[in-house]
Amino acid sequence: MSLFLSGWEIPSYRSLRGNKSTLRSPRATLLSYEFSFPQIWEFANKRTRNIFREHTNTIIDLDFSPDSRFLVSSSFDKTMRIWRMRDGFSTLLEDKSASFFYGVNFNRDGRYIAAGNSDGMVRMWNVRTSQLLEKWTAHGDIVYSAVFTADGKGLISSGRDHTWKYWDISELGND
């Protein structure tokens, strides 16, 4: 079965439907991922733009930056990567003490990324420098989600411990 979108036939629609997830960017780009290879579909240009192949295990989560210039992904290979949408170049976001990252998200202006981890901690990185800025114990078990508030002054985390917490990050970046 094929899918037709504005005169463009997508022959691999079955694999797109079978993927764990799809995500739309603000610029009409669709991301789908199957196993460890995110694919970027540009509907306006009727083509697959990139297939990112740096992860070595299944993708857990991903998010587009607000301006659609970047994508962040986390994987069961215990890594997170920032991908440049223009050319597919990726930068590794590291914390050697971390395990699996969940709930990866850009903040509203795209300057920071937050992620929960299977070790119960929340971590935040600077997008421009790829440096780990902060990490703190958030929950007694896996942190499934770490989402910035709309005003950018807070972060909400939720975990396997059936709790959610609000974190004041209003001082971040004001050093």
Order of alpha helices (4+ residues) and beta strands (2+ residues): beta-beta-alpha-beta-beta-beta-beta-beta-beta-beta-beta-beta-beta-beta-beta-beta-beta-beta
